[in-house]
Amino acid sequence: ILTAAVIGTFGTGTGFILGKKLEQNQIAQKQFFENTSHELKTPLTALRGYADGISQGVITDYKKTGRVIAGQTEKMSRLIEEILCMSKLESGSVKLEKEPVEMQEFIQDCLMPFEGTVINKGLNVTLDLEPMTVSADPDKLEHALSNLITNSLKYAKNGINISCGKGEIRIGNDCEVLTDDVIKHMFERFYTGPDGNTGLGLSIARDYIHLHGWNITAERTEN
């Protein structure tokens, strides 16, 4: 009887904890999809407004309008791509096709698409790249690093620094001081940061890195 009571109590406690975690995850997912719907609706509303303006002859600055439309379209494409990536990762259908990757050149190639962002924001990029070769899937690794660089540039005040060597890659920036809670949860899927943004970029980066059998962490340094 005593054994049964202990097992029953343990089972009840475990069930309560699992139920609580499931409930929290469902709430986080609901919040994420609500935010995602809003983020998709905003550019769609803007695109419709510009389309109406052009068709009615109200908008005549087509060059400026084209830039805005391209930017809104890119925002939607990026969000849809992240959702598709998340779906594939959750289904376990992502397979790695590894090959030797020389990281010095690879990191510089990953940085090239961000040149416009760096210039527009007036940021400094500091590189300290030692020779380092890894066995990796180039596409998945590029996706992971690009997501990390995107996030780093987004919150940098003056610049970012990237280093590699001795089996490690470090990407840092001079963002606002992060709390312990943010650092603890920042790679979790559906996590909403203090600015209210709910993204998938960092969690997808984490999943791709874990898929390679590697580890990813965040830490607050002196600078």
Backbone as a ProteinNet text record, in pm:
[ID]
protein_1_A
[PRIMARY]
ILTAAVIGTFGTGTGFILGKKLEQNQIAQKQFFENTSHELKTPLTALRGYADGISQGVITDYKKTGRVIAGQTEKMSRLIEEILCMSKLESGSVKLEKEPVEMQEFIQDCLMPFEGTVINKGLNVTLDLEPMTVSADPDKLEHALSNLITNSLKYAKNGINISCGKGEIRIGNDCEVLTDDVIKHMFERFYTGPDGNTGLGLSIARDYIHLHGWNITAERTEN
[TERTIARY]
84.3	0	87.1	191.9	282.2	350.8	399.5	466.5	372.4	247.7	148.1	120.5	116.4	90.3	203.5	329.1	446.6	447.7	423	420.3	309.6	193	79.7	110.2	174.9	212.2	313.6	414.8	518.4	457.1	367.6	302.8	217.7	146.8	63.1	148.7	261.2	351.2	413.5	459.5	520	418.1	296.7	189.9	157	157.3	128.1	234.8	362.3	473.8	469.1	447.8	440.4	321.3	209.4	90.2	113.2	184.6	215.4	305.8	408.6	500.3	426.9	336.7	258.9	169.4	108.6	21.9	102.1	219.6	305.1	349.3	380.9	422.4	309	186.9	70.5	42.6	58.6	38.7	143.1	269.7	378.1	354.6	308.6	281.3	166.9	62	-52.6	-7.7	74.8	125.1	212.2	295.4	382	300	200.7	122.7	37.1	-4.9	-75.3	19.3	142	241.4	278.9	292.5	327.2	218.8	92.9	-18.8	-16.3	16.4	24.2	139.3	254.2	371.5	349.8	269.8	237.5	132.6	38.6	-69.8	-18.1	81	134.1	193.3	287.1	339.2	234.2	140.2	34.7	-52.4	-82.7	-161.7	-86.1	45.6	127.8	131.9	149.5	154.8	23	-87.7	-218.5	-237.4	-191	-201.9	-123.4	-0.6	81	21.7	-31.8	-93.9	-213.6	-296.5	-412.8	-367.3	-262	-211.1	-159.7	-90.5	-38.4	-151.9	-248.6	-359.1	-446.9	-454.6	-537.1	-458.8	-330	-247.4	-205	-227.4	-190.9	-40.1	20.2	164.1	236.1	333.6	409.8	559.5	604.8	746.4	764.8	777.2	781	910.5	1019.6	1147.8	1143.7	1094	1083	982.1	869.8	766.6	819.6	899.4	957.9	1046.9	1125.4	1213.8	1132.8	1024.4	940.2	873.9	819.6	752.7	852.2	973.2	1075.8	1110.7	1120.2	1152.3	1042.7	917.5	804.5	793.4	818.4	813.4	922.4	1041.8	1153.6	1120.9	1054.5	1016.7	921.5	822.9	727.8	796.2	882.3	952.2	1037.2	1105.6	1192.7	1110.7	995.1	910.4	853.4	808.5	754.1	862.5	984.6	1096	1126.6	1121.5	1148.3	1042.6	915.5	808	825.4	864	886.6	1006	1112.1	1229.6	1191.5	1112.5	1069.7	989.3	901	817.9	904.4	1005.1	1093.3	1176.6	1225.6	1306.2	1223.3	1098.8	1013.3	974.9	962.2	923.6	1041.3	1163.2	1282.3	1324.6	1275.3	1305.7	1433.5	1498.2	1621.1	1739.8	1808.7	1926.2	2049.6	2160.5	2284.2	2364.1	2419.4	2511.8	2646.2	2728.4	2851.1	2965	3049.2	3173.2	3270.1	3399.6	3495.4	3466.3	3457.6	3430.1	3541.5	3609.1	3715.8	3649.9	3655	3571.5	3614.5	3742.8	3785.7	3710.4	3717	3650.6	3499.3	3451.8	3307.6	3240.3	3301	3243.6	3239.7	3344.7	3347.1	3239.5	3216.6	3109.4	2972.2	2955.7	2829	2803.2	2910.6	2897.7	2862.5	2897	2880.7	2739.4	2633	2497.1	2457.2	2533.1	2499.3	2575.5	2649.6	2732.4	2647.3	2531	2443.3	2393	2356.1	2308.3	2417	2538.2	2652	2676.6	2674.7	2699.5	2586.7	2461.4	2346.4	2339.6	2379.8	2374.9	2505.5	2607	2734.8	2804.9	2799.3	2857	2998.8	3076	3210.1	3205.1	3275.7	3284.4	3431	3458.5	3594	3604.2	3703	3720.7	3854.4	3851.1	3972.7	3959.3	3997.3	3969.5	4097.8	4112	4224.5	4185.2	4282.5	4250.9	4174.3	4060.3	3979.7	3889.5	3899.9	3818.1	3725	3597	3499.2	3427	3370.4	3285.5	3142.1	3080.3	2948	2868.5	2738.1	2650.6	2656.9	2715.2	2736.3	2606.9	2498.8	2373.5	2316.1	2315.6	2258	2344.9	2477	2568.1	2556	2543.4	2525.9	2396.5	2289.9	2161.6	2175.3	2241.1	2259.4	2341.6	2456.7	2542.6	2475	2402.6	2333.5	2227.8	2156.2	2057.4	2123.4	2238.7	2310.5	2365	2418.1	2471.4	2358.5	2244.6	2128.7	2088	2079.4	2040.4	2144.3	2271.6	2379.6	2381.9	2362.9	2360.2	2237.6	2125.9	1999.9	2010.5	2079.5	2083.5	2216	2310.1	2439.4	2423.2	2497.6	2496.6	2605.5	2725	2838.4	2900.7	2889.6	2950.5	2942.7	2995.2	3000.3	3142	3172.5	3302.3	3281.1	3355.4	3344.5	3484.5	3498.2	3627.5	3605.1	3707.9	3700.9	3840.9	3844.4	3971.4	3958.7	4040.8	4041.7	3903.8	3834	3705	3590.8	3605.2	3502.2	3478.8	3352.9	3316.5	3244.8	3285	3221.8	3171.2	3045.6	2985.9	2935.4	2988.7	2950.5	2913.8	2839.8	2807.9	2800.3	2787.4	2777.5	2632	2545.6	2402.3	2376.8	2250	2210.5	2237.3	2260.9	2291.5	2172.8	2200.2	2095	2080.8	1957	1932.6	1964.4	1980.4	2005.9	1891.4	1768.4	1651.3	1652.8	1689.3	1697	1804.3	1921.2	2032.1	1992.9	1917.8	1876.7	1780.5	1692.2	1583.7	1597.7	1700.9	1702.7	1704.2	1748.7	1749.2	1624.6	1532.6	1412.2	1311.1	1246.5	1144.9	1024.5	970	853.1	881.9	1009.3	1039.1	1016.5	945.5	920.8	1016.1	1097.6	1195.3	1131.1	1210.1	1156.9	1102.3	1146	1094	965.6	917.3	791.7	805.1	928.5	948.9	955.3	884	887.9	939.8	1061.9	1120.2	1162.3	1198.4	1243.8	1391.7	1452.6	1589.1	1689.4	1691.4	1791.3	1763.8	1635.8	1604.5	1638.4	1617.7	1654.7	1806.8	1878.7	2025.2	2069.6	2007.4	2040.5	2012.6	1897.1	1859.9	1957.3	1997.4	2092.9	2228.6	2268.9	2398	2394.1	2283.6	2268.7	2263.4	2204.4	2194.7	2334.4	2430.6	2569.4	2640.8	2574.7	2638.7	2721.1	2699.9	2774.6	2688.6	2743	2671.5	2673.5	2572.5	2565.7	2523.7	2591.3	2557.9	2565.4	2504.3	2512.2	2569	2650.8	2705.7	2723.7	2721.1	2740.1	2885.6	2955.7	3095.7	3112.1	3234.4	3262.5	3220	3242.1	3211.7	3093.8
-121.1	0	125	122	236.4	261.3	152.9	163.8	223.4	174.3	224	372.2	413.3	553.5	642.6	593.7	670.7	684.6	572	574.3	665.6	655.7	740.2	887.2	921.5	1061.3	1110.8	1026	1061.3	1080.2	987.7	996.1	1120.7	1154.8	1275.9	1400.9	1404.1	1519.9	1534.2	1420.3	1422.6	1466	1411.6	1448.4	1596	1651.6	1794.7	1880.1	1841.2	1917.3	1911	1789	1772.7	1849.6	1843.7	1916.7	2066.6	2115	2258.1	2301.6	2218.2	2249.9	2248.8	2150.8	2141.5	2263.8	2304.4	2422.4	2547.7	2562.7	2677.9	2678.4	2558.7	2549.1	2585	2541.1	2572.8	2722.5	2784.8	2929.8	3002.7	2955.5	3017.9	3003.1	2883.3	2862.3	2951.4	2961.4	3045.8	3190.8	3237.3	3374.1	3394.7	3291.9	3302.2	3316.1	3229.3	3233.7	3360.3	3413	3541.5	3651.8	3651	3750.1	3733.4	3606.4	3578	3629	3604	3651.8	3803.4	3868.3	4014.9	4061.5	3992.6	4031.9	4010.5	3910.3	3888.7	3988.3	4021.3	4111.7	4252.8	4295.8	4431.7	4458	4374.8	4399.8	4381	4287	4266.9	4391.8	4453.3	4577.6	4688.6	4695.8	4797.7	4774.6	4649	4616.3	4650.5	4620.9	4651.7	4802.3	4876.2	5021.6	5081.3	5032.4	5081.9	5041.4	4917.9	4873.1	4960.1	4991.1	5078.4	5217.6	5267.9	5401.6	5410.7	5304.9	5303.3	5294.6	5204.8	5186.5	5310.2	5388.3	5509.4	5633.3	5615.6	5726.5	5822	5783.5	5870.6	5866.7	5749.3	5732.8	5747.7	5835.6	5860.1	5833.6	5824.7	5795.9	5644	5587.5	5442.8	5381.9	5457.5	5405.8	5382.3	5481.6	5469	5360.8	5359	5258.8	5118.2	5102.2	4972.2	4922.6	5013.5	4974.4	4928	5001.4	4965.2	4829.6	4810.1	4683.5	4567.3	4587.5	4482.6	4448.1	4550.4	4528.3	4451.6	4487.2	4419	4274.9	4254.4	4119.6	4031.3	4088.5	4014.8	3976.2	4066.5	4039.2	3920.2	3917	3805.6	3675.7	3681.2	3561.2	3500.8	3588.5	3541.7	3471.3	3528.9	3471.8	3336.3	3328.8	3203.1	3095.8	3135.1	3039.8	2984.5	3070.9	3025.9	2925.4	2951.8	2860.8	2724.9	2725.3	2600.5	2523.9	2596.4	2533.9	2467.2	2538.2	2485.1	2356.9	2357	2239.2	2119.4	2141.1	2031.8	1979	2070	2028.8	1946.1	1988.3	1916.4	1778.6	1765.9	1636.8	1540.1	1590.9	1507.1	1472.4	1550.2	1520	1587	1665.7	1734.8	1639.9	1619.6	1533.3	1615.5	1584.7	1658.2	1593.6	1675.8	1629.5	1697.3	1629.8	1691.3	1686.5	1786.5	1793.6	1883.9	1878.7	1967.3	2114.6	2197.6	2340.7	2420.9	2503.9	2589.6	2717.8	2736.9	2838.2	2982.9	3007.5	3145.9	3204.1	3134.5	3181	3172.5	3067.4	3045	3159.1	3202.1	3311	3440.5	3467.4	3588.8	3584.3	3465.9	3450.3	3473.5	3425.9	3445.7	3594.3	3669	3811.6	3898.5	3853	3935.4	3989.7	3909.3	3962.4	4073.4	4087.7	4187.5	4318.6	4330	4449.1	4576.6	4569.6	4686.9	4726.4	4627.8	4654.5	4719.8	4666.8	4720.3	4866.8	4895.9	5033.1	5126.8	5083.8	5168.5	5201.5	5106.6	5128.4	5187.3	5199.5	5255.7	5169.8	5038.1	4946	4904.6	4869.1	4814.9	4663	4593.9	4447.8	4409.7	4343.3	4300.7	4149.4	4103.7	3960.7	3913	3798.7	3733.8	3585.1	3551.5	3418.3	3337.9	3234.8	3143.4	3026.9	2959	2843	2736.8	2695.6	2594	2525.4	2394	2316.6	2225.5	2223.6	2138.5	2053	1942.8	1859.6	1903.6	1963.9	2022.4	2021.9	2040	2062.8	2212.9	2254.8	2397.9	2480.3	2427.3	2502.1	2524.1	2417.5	2427.5	2516	2503.6	2585.4	2732.3	2759.9	2897.9	2956.8	2876.3	2923.1	2959.1	2871	2894.1	3020.5	3032.6	3149.6	3278.3	3272.6	3390.8	3439.1	3344.6	3382.3	3448.8	3395.6	3452.8	3591.8	3607.3	3736.8	3838.7	3795.9	3884.4	3940.8	3852.3	3894.3	3987	3953.4	4032.5	4173.7	4184.6	4315.9	4397	4328	4395.9	4472.7	4413.4	4473.6	4541.9	4542	4607.6	4759.1	4823.8	4970.8	5028.1	4969.4	5019.5	4915.7	4788.5	4689.3	4548.4	4453.8	4313.7	4261.5	4152.5	4088.3	3938.3	3879.9	3736.8	3676.1	3566.8	3498.4	3348.7	3280.2	3134.6	3077.4	2956.1	2889.3	2793.7	2688.7	2591.1	2528.8	2502	2434.2	2520.1	2650.9	2739.6	2859.8	2900	3022.7	3112.7	3239.8	3334.9	3455.3	3491.4	3609.1	3699.6	3821.2	3911.2	4049.2	4122.4	4261.6	4345.4	4476.7	4567.3	4610	4511.5	4539.1	4590.2	4621.5	4657.3	4536.3	4562.1	4454.7	4358.1	4228.6	4127.1	4072.6	4049.8	3992.7	3843.6	3787.1	3643.3	3562.6	3612.3	3541.2	3534.9	3646.6	3649.7	3553.7	3557.1	3468.8	3322.3	3292.1	3154.2	3101.8	3188.8	3142.4	3183.2	3257.2	3321.3	3223.8	3098.9	3001.9	2913.5	2938.7	2856.1	2898.3	2798	2824.2	2893.9	2991.4	3068.5	3163.5	3177.9	3270	3414	3490.1	3631.3	3715.4	3797.5	3880.3	4000.2	4078.4	4195.4	4302.3	4301.2	4398.6	4350.7	4231.3	4179	4101.1	4088.5	4014.8	3864.4	3789.6	3644	3592.8	3544.1	3498.7	3354.4	3301.5	3163.4	3153.5	3266	3264.4	3198.1	3235.3	3181.2	3034.8	2996.7	2857.3	2766.4	2815.5	2737.7	2722.4	2829.7	2821.6	2716.2	2718.3	2618.4	2477	2456.4	2322	2269.5	2356.4	2314.3	2280.9	2359.2	2335.7	2205.8	2183.1	2057.8	1937.8	1956.5	1849.5	1802.9	1894.4	1860.6	1793	1789.4	1732.3	1833.5	1961.5	2068.4	2134.4	2235.4	2305	2455.7	2524.6	2670.2	2729.9	2836.8	2903.7	3054.5	3126.1	3272.8	3316.2	3420.3	3470.6	3621.9	3684.6	3828.2	3853.6	3930.5	3959.1	4104.8	4140.7	4276.1	4385	4361.3	4464.6	4426.7
0	0	0	86.2	95.7	-38.5	-102.1	-231.6	-335.6	-336.4	-431.1	-408	-281	-248.1	-296.3	-274.7	-318.3	-469.7	-540.5	-686.8	-737.1	-670.5	-709.6	-692.1	-579.3	-553.6	-654.2	-682.7	-780.4	-918.9	-955.7	-1086.1	-1099.5	-992.3	-993.6	-1010.2	-933.3	-941.4	-1078.4	-1133.8	-1267.5	-1372	-1360.2	-1454.2	-1447.3	-1326.4	-1309.9	-1376.7	-1357.1	-1416	-1568	-1621.2	-1767	-1824.9	-1752.9	-1797.7	-1799	-1696.6	-1688	-1802.5	-1833.2	-1942.9	-2075.8	-2093.5	-2217.3	-2233.2	-2122.8	-2126.6	-2161.9	-2101.6	-2130.6	-2276.3	-2330.1	-2469.3	-2563.5	-2529.4	-2612	-2611.1	-2494.4	-2485.2	-2568	-2559.5	-2634.9	-2785.1	-2826.8	-2969.2	-3015.9	-2935.3	-2970.1	-2987.1	-2892.2	-2899	-3021.5	-3052.3	-3169.3	-3297	-3315.2	-3438	-3447.2	-3331.8	-3333	-3380.5	-3328	-3368.9	-3515.5	-3558.7	-3697.7	-3791	-3755.3	-3837.3	-3849.2	-3737.1	-3738.5	-3826.2	-3814.7	-3892.9	-4042.5	-4079.1	-4220.1	-4268.4	-4179.7	-4216.5	-4242	-4163.3	-4177.2	-4315.5	-4364.7	-4499.7	-4608.7	-4587.4	-4687.1	-4699	-4584.6	-4585.2	-4657.2	-4631.2	-4697.4	-4848.2	-4889.7	-5032.6	-5101.5	-5034.6	-5092.6	-5105.8	-5004.6	-5008.8	-5124.5	-5144.5	-5256.2	-5390.9	-5398.1	-5523.1	-5558.6	-5457.5	-5480.9	-5523.2	-5457	-5489.4	-5631.4	-5676.6	-5813.8	-5915.1	-5889.1	-5983.6	-5995.4	-5888.4	-5889.4	-5933.1	-5958.2	-6003.8	-5894.5	-5769	-5656.1	-5632.8	-5648.9	-5629.1	-5762.6	-5764.2	-5888	-5871.2	-5745.7	-5720.1	-5720.5	-5840.8	-5854.1	-5800	-5805.6	-5758.5	-5607.7	-5534.1	-5389.1	-5352.3	-5424.2	-5398.1	-5422	-5527.3	-5558.3	-5446.2	-5386.6	-5276	-5155.8	-5126.7	-5011.7	-5034.9	-5154.2	-5186.9	-5178.5	-5231.2	-5225.5	-5081.1	-4995.7	-4855.3	-4782.9	-4808.1	-4744.2	-4792.8	-4920.9	-4977.2	-4916.9	-4900.6	-4840.9	-4696.7	-4624.7	-4486	-4478.2	-4568.1	-4570.6	-4610.5	-4710.9	-4757.6	-4646.8	-4570.3	-4462.3	-4353.6	-4320.1	-4216	-4259.9	-4384.4	-4437.1	-4442.3	-4480.9	-4486.7	-4348.5	-4245.8	-4109.7	-4063.4	-4096.8	-4058.4	-4126.1	-4254.4	-4327.9	-4269	-4232.3	-4170.4	-4039	-3959	-3830.4	-3850.4	-3949.6	-3977.5	-4016.4	-4101.7	-4144.6	-4028	-3944.5	-3829.9	-3731.7	-3709.7	-3616	-3668.8	-3800.4	-3859.1	-3868.6	-3845.9	-3852.9	-3994.2	-4091.7	-4232.3	-4283.1	-4197.7	-4238.4	-4227.3	-4337.2	-4340.2	-4376.1	-4311.1	-4336.2	-4448.7	-4534.9	-4639.2	-4612.3	-4533.6	-4484.2	-4585.5	-4573.8	-4651	-4575.7	-4606.4	-4537.6	-4570.7	-4467.7	-4485.3	-4419.5	-4496.7	-4444	-4391.6	-4260.1	-4195.7	-4222.3	-4244.9	-4271.3	-4390.8	-4501.3	-4623.3	-4610.4	-4543.2	-4530.6	-4453.8	-4344.6	-4264	-4343.9	-4418.4	-4500.4	-4609.5	-4666.3	-4765	-4701.2	-4577.5	-4506	-4477.7	-4459.3	-4427.9	-4549.2	-4668.7	-4788.7	-4808.4	-4791.7	-4812.3	-4715.2	-4605.5	-4503.8	-4521.9	-4629.5	-4650.6	-4650.9	-4718.3	-4723.7	-4586	-4505.2	-4369	-4285.1	-4296.4	-4219.8	-4257.1	-4386	-4433.1	-4390.4	-4409.7	-4376.1	-4227.6	-4143.1	-3998.6	-3945	-4032	-3989.3	-3885.8	-3903.3	-3805.8	-3844.6	-3744.7	-3767.5	-3754.2	-3842.2	-3835	-3813.3	-3701.9	-3667.8	-3681.5	-3758.7	-3781.2	-3724.5	-3658.7	-3609	-3643.6	-3766	-3818.7	-3835.8	-3754.7	-3766.3	-3857.5	-3918.4	-4001.8	-3922.4	-3975.7	-3907.6	-4009.4	-4017	-4110.2	-4030.9	-4069.2	-4001.2	-4104.5	-4059.3	-4143.8	-4120.1	-4223.1	-4203.7	-4332.9	-4318.8	-4433.3	-4462.1	-4574.7	-4600.9	-4598.4	-4656.2	-4661.1	-4521.5	-4441	-4305.7	-4216.8	-4232.5	-4152.3	-4191	-4319.9	-4365.4	-4310.3	-4310.5	-4256.8	-4108.3	-4033.3	-3889.8	-3864.4	-3931.6	-3911.4	-3957.8	-4068.9	-4119.2	-4019.9	-3957.4	-3856.4	-3736.3	-3694.9	-3580.8	-3615	-3735.6	-3778.7	-3792	-3847.9	-3861	-3725.9	-3626.6	-3492.3	-3431.3	-3452.1	-3395	-3453.2	-3585.1	-3651	-3609.3	-3592.2	-3558.1	-3426.8	-3329	-3195.4	-3162.9	-3258.2	-3233.8	-3231.5	-3144.3	-3139.9	-3228.5	-3221.8	-3300.1	-3392.5	-3357.4	-3444.2	-3389.3	-3467.5	-3426.3	-3444.7	-3375.4	-3392.7	-3408.9	-3500.5	-3527.4	-3523.2	-3450.8	-3444.4	-3458.7	-3507.5	-3513.8	-3495.4	-3443.5	-3418	-3301.7	-3300.7	-3192.5	-3171.3	-3281.7	-3273.9	-3224.9	-3232.5	-3178	-3269.8	-3280.7	-3351.5	-3252.1	-3247.5	-3155.5	-3234.7	-3210.9	-3272.7	-3160.2	-3153.7	-3045.4	-3096.7	-3017.4	-3051.4	-2924.1	-2942	-2827	-2807.9	-2787.4	-2769.2	-2627.6	-2601.5	-2465.4	-2374.2	-2248.2	-2153.3	-2144.8	-2165.4	-2160.8	-2019	-1978.2	-1845.6	-1846.5	-1728.2	-1716.4	-1776.6	-1761.6	-1812.2	-1965	-2029.5	-2176.2	-2225.6	-2161.7	-2201	-2185.5	-2081.1	-2053.7	-2160.2	-2210.2	-2297.5	-2444.1	-2480.2	-2611.6	-2729.5	-2709.1	-2819.3	-2819.9	-2726.4	-2719.1	-2825.8	-2883.3	-2985	-2920.5	-2987.7	-2944.9	-2828.2	-2789.3	-2678.8	-2722	-2639.7	-2667.4	-2584	-2650.4	-2581.6	-2515	-2441.2	-2370.7	-2464.2	-2591.7	-2688.3	-2755	-2713.8	-2767.2	-2895.8	-2949.1	-3074	-3047.7	-3131.4	-3124.2	-3257	-3259	-3384.6	-3378.2	-3492.8	-3500.4	-3536	-3574.2	-3625.5	-3534.3	-3408	-3315.3	-3282.7	-3272.1	-3241.2	-3359.4	-3482.3	-3601.1	-3608	-3576.4	-3572.2	-3471.5	-3354.8	-3250.4	-3300.1	-3364.9	-3410.8	-3516.3	-3610.4	-3712.8	-3651	-3552.4	-3486.8	-3405.6	-3334.9	-3259.8	-3354	-3471.3	-3570	-3613.3	-3611.2	-3643.2	-3526.1	-3410	-3291.5	-3214.9	-3243.9	-3177.7	-3070.1	-3006.1	-2898.9	-2924.3	-2873.3	-2886.1	-2752.2	-2711.9	-2585.2	-2605.9	-2514.6	-2514.1	-2378.8	-2381.9	-2256.7	-2264.7	-2149.2	-2137.4	-2098.8	-2182.2	-2155.7	-2112.7	-2082.2	-2029.7	-2127.5	-2258	-2357	-2446
[MASK]
+++++++++++++++++++++++++++++++++++++++++++++++++++++++++++++++++++++++++++++++++++++++++++++++++++++++++++++++++++++++++++++++++++++++++++++++++++++++++++++++++++++++++++++++++++++++++++++++++++++++++++++++++++++++++++++++

